[in-house]
Amino acid sequence: MNLEDFEFSTRFLMQGKKTQYASDALVYQEAIAKARPFIRHRSRARWVQRLRHQPH
């Protein structure tokens, strides 16, 4: 489980909703084949996540 999954499921639980494990679920995502674009993508995702948690 990555951090985005944890955040999503935690928000659901805090809203009184339930999550369920689906062992047959398939998730497709675009592969990032080279290291530099992968690192840039992960850094951007962390930056966006920090912005979400800052007080407005």
C-alpha positions in Angstrom: 0.0 0.0 0.0 1.4 3.4 -0.9 0.8 6.6 0.9 -2.0 7.7 -1.4 -3.9 4.5 -0.7 -3.5 5.0 3.0 -4.7 8.6 2.8 -7.7 7.7 0.6 -8.9 4.9 2.9 -8.3 7.0 6.1 -10.4 9.8 4.7 -13.2 7.3 3.8 -13.1 5.8 7.3 -13.2 9.3 8.9 -16.4 10.0 6.9 -18.0 6.8 8.2 -17.6 5.0 5.0 -16.2 1.4 4.7 -13.5 -0.1 2.6 -13.4 -3.6 1.4 -10.5 -5.8 0.2 -11.0 -7.2 -3.3 -8.5 -9.9 -4.1 -9.5 -10.0 -7.8 -9.2 -6.3 -8.4 -6.9 -5.1 -11.2 -5.2 -1.7 -11.2 -3.6 -0.4 -14.3 -1.1 2.5 -14.3 1.3 4.0 -16.8 4.8 2.7 -16.4 7.6 5.2 -16.1 10.6 3.4 -17.7 13.4 5.9 -16.9 14.7 6.8 -13.5 14.7 10.6 -13.9 11.0 11.0 -15.0 10.1 8.5 -12.2 11.9 10.5 -9.5 10.4 13.7 -10.9 6.9 12.2 -10.8 7.3 10.9 -7.2 8.7 14.3 -6.0 5.8 16.1 -7.6 3.3 13.7 -5.9 4.9 14.4 -2.5 4.9 18.1 -3.1 1.1 18.1 -3.9 0.4 16.0 -0.9 2.2 18.5 1.4 0.2 21.3 -0.2 -3.1 19.5 0.7 -2.1 19.3 4.3 -1.1 22.9 4.8 -3.6 25.1 6.7 -5.4 27.6 4.4 
